[in-house]
Amino acid sequence: MIALGGAEATPLQRPRAVIELFTSQGCSSCPPADRFVSDMADRPDIIALTLAVDYWDYLGWRDTLAHPIHGKRQKAYAYMRGDRQIYTPQMIVNGVGHAIGSDRPAVERVMEQTRLQAGVLSVPVTLRISGDTITVTLPRAAPGGPGADSPATVFLFGVASRQPVDITRGENRGQTVTYRNVVRSHAVLGEWTGAERTFTVSRRELVSPECERLAVVVQAGSPRRPGVIHGAALIEMPALAIH
């Protein structure tokens, strides 16, 4: 969900899907997928994130938005699926499905299929920002949800709403691509074992200054063994006072 113009995402509306696009500025097949995320970026029922990878940098253009953690996350997904399918543009849907990121009908099908899986986006996430303070509140899990033997991980992503890039070398040379909802900072707030819990952290310490949005993803498993996404929220961040 996106709470535009505010500093709170309430659990009244849960997203229909969380989609993560693994993309590269050096991949000629990626711009159509990047446009797809751009179309989805402001939809209130979809949380669409762009995660740029660096493993195509050797082709002649160093991706200016890439982070090594994105490639590791993509590999972890492939490991958990057991299919070793790592490519760009790849769309991961709700933590458990994937499709070619430019194939819009396929992504829609995977969104519908994954919604039927147990635990998918079943947890309301409340996300608030007040000055430098970020507060994430999770309710008590329903029966069959995360517990001490099957904890979930709470991720905090700083997101740049819009990042235009002039690409001067490589497969996409001469193009200007505007990337939307680009993940630029990463933090793990901790484990959630199903009890009601609140995380309170510093925005200045955990979120890159270039980010205008904030995303929280509550996901089964760990960073190395990610599973179904139980809940998520995405909000606009108010300007932070300069001291």
PELINTA-V472220 format. One record per helix or strand of 2 or more residues. SS is the DSSP state (a for helix, b for strand). FROM is the first residue (numbers start at 1). LEN is the number of residues. If there is no record, write none. Layout:
# PELINTA-V472220
((SS:FROM:LEN) (SS:FROM:LEN))
This chain:
# PELINTA-V472220
((b:2:2) (b:8:2) (b:17:7) (a:31:10) (b:46:7) (a:57:3) (a:68:14) (b:90:4) (b:97:4) (a:104:12) (b:125:6) (b:133:6) (b:152:15) (b:176:17) (b:197:6) (a:203:4) (b:213:10) (b:225:12))
